[in-house]
Amino acid sequence: MKMASSQGGVGAVPALPNHHLSNGPHWNPGINQQQHHLHTTRSLDRALEDSVCSGTLNLSGRKLRDYPGLSYDLTDTTHADLSKNRLTEIPPEVCLFAPLESLNLYHNCIKCIPEAIINLQMLTYLNISRNLLSTLPKYLFNLPLKVLVVSNNKLLSVPEEIGKAKELMELDISCNEIQVLPPQVGRLQALRELNIRRNCLHMLPEELADLPLIRLDFSCNKITEIPPVYRRLRQLQHIILDNNPMQSPPAQICLKGKVHIFKYLNIQACRMDKKPDSLDLPSLGKRCPPQPLTDRYTLLYHTRILFRNWTLISSLKGTMVFPEVNFLKGPKMCNFSHFCRSQPICFLYVGVAFCRSSRQESSDPSFTMRRKMEHLREEMEQIGVLRQNLESRLKVLLPDDVGAALMDGVVLCHLANHIRPRSVASIHVPSPAVPKLSMAKCRRNVENFLDACKKLGVPQDKLCLPHHILEERGLVKVGMTVQALLELPASKPTQLSAV
């Protein structure tokens, strides 16, 4: 058969035989819609069948208006993703998943949270952002939530019962219409990240100053002042405050970053309180010149002295007689038992107050600031060695807060597998849907790491305890364990492999 392309010129279409046109399939919109619906139904059934076996229900992005899993037994589900659908309520069947740890309801049409959600007593992660919520129910905060995301709703307020969520570590209530934060937010002693961006807030509660916040975002509000007590947020690493009519600190200081903001807050606190949070030595020398022994200067009730983030509070039950102090040469050790035998003797040295009993004749080195500063420096050096060991071996870059990076045990388990492959057979790792592991999975990772260390030959006295990792209370001990693991002789794996 000859082709006609040579006669048609450039761009000519070759003639096709008639039987190709007569026997080929014709486009029919009805048939295509039926096939698409059939394909969707089959994929939905397959997803439900898989979730029965895996314990993970993923129905994201299916435009569902109703819950489709009525004919399946999904009561053992631990993770449920119903995001990007058209649900108008949380399915009652989902509220019966007792072992559920993570629930993602992002981008639906949900208007309220049912009381049945209180059945989910294992729920630690709840994302119900981009819905139509106008209130948060009180019973929601009886759940053991660690992460709560309710951004992009229509919330007008936050209930006072939020103070009951003692385990909450991350709270995102951004992009709502909240005007006031309740002071009970200051009871969230585990809170690390707070996002209140794009609301209608005019002021920040002072109670936030006592929280262990690492990240604070209050941008795009109407806030004019940062309370001076926020200088106590010593763990804060990221503060985002743009698009606010800031007056204190001024905008030019806010643009310079966190360090300058906190310097400003410290200065403002000293000016406002008129209390010696940090001693002004020249002015103190002018007010208290050396005088004869019969006219000594006195220190009144509840003096507070701050020196390089060390706060030492001496509560005195009366006025206290002090010896002469030369601020250039340091304190003089004087015995004033003949002045006040029942009172402790206080020594003042460059902004630090120490209370000593008059019965003691020699000072204890463990109570001196020099010893404290040396001890702090040693701890920081050991934590730096821990960071260097992990980053050099695993070729990763850890965040500033090493304790938070190791808390879930993932990095440590990878380190054990780097030393000896398959030392930790199973590692629970976060996922994009669930960025933070539950405490139970974190504990399993940590225990698996410590078991691997024992099997590899780390001495018992070098092993840290699980709470040193999980509660970030013993990074020095964790560093000893990691150092001992890295110092294991290379001959051990060879001998085992030879056997």
Salt bridges, closest charged atoms under 4 A:
GLU167 OE1 - LYS146 NZ 3.64
GLU170 OE1 - LYS436 NZ 3.42
ASP210 OD1 - ARG232 NH2 2.95
ASP277 OD2 - ARG231 NH2 3.00
GLU324 OE2 - ARG296 NH1 2.96
GLU379 OE2 - HIS375 NE2 2.92
GLU381 OE2 - ARG377 NE 3.93
GLU391 OE2 - ARG387 NH1 3.58
ASP401 OD2 - ARG192 NH1 3.69
GLU471 OE1 - ARG473 NH1 3.28
GLU472 OE2 - ARG192 NH2 2.97
